[in-house]
Amino acid sequence: MKDGFVVVATFWRVPEAGMAANLLRSAGVEVDVTDEGMSGVNPFLAPAIGGVRLLVPAGHADKARTLLRERGLDGESAPADLDQASLDEEATSSAPADESIGDFLKRK
């Protein structure tokens, strides 16, 4: 770990870590992302290596944690459960993109 840097969030997926890092960078916070290469190559290794960690200078840790929490990118929140029935309803009630999809839905 870099001297003077602290872990502010841990992610199991590289894209989420990237979004969080970009958010912090856009707010002027220096960020170091660790283990994104290994987790990106083989996502099944993420738990074994402790996930993808975001490190920031210790003096910016509170600001970084607040920003991440406000945007739901704190790495601690589980994604909301999807209601498959509502997704199916939305998909079948939407206007088809073209006639072939409409024909498919009629046959179903």
C-alpha positions, 0 to 999 in steps of 0.5 A: 500500500502506498504510504499515506494512502488508506482504503476507502472502498472495496469492490468485487467487480472492476467496472464498479471500482472504475466508476467509483475511481472516476467519481473521486477523480472528477472531484479532485481526489487522487485515487489508486486502484489496486488489483484491478488487473487480476480481478479483470482477468479472472473475476473468480480470484477477486474474493481470494485477493480481497477484491479491487480496492480504492486507495486515497490519501489519508487526508481525503478519506472522509471526503471520498467516503462521503462522495461514494456513499452519496452516489451509492458507490461505497462498495458495501451496498448490495445491488437491489433485488430485481423483480423478474415479473415486473421486468417481463411485464415491461418487456412484453408491454413495450412497443416492439422495435420492429415488426419481426419482434411483434410477430415473435411476441404474438407467437409466444 
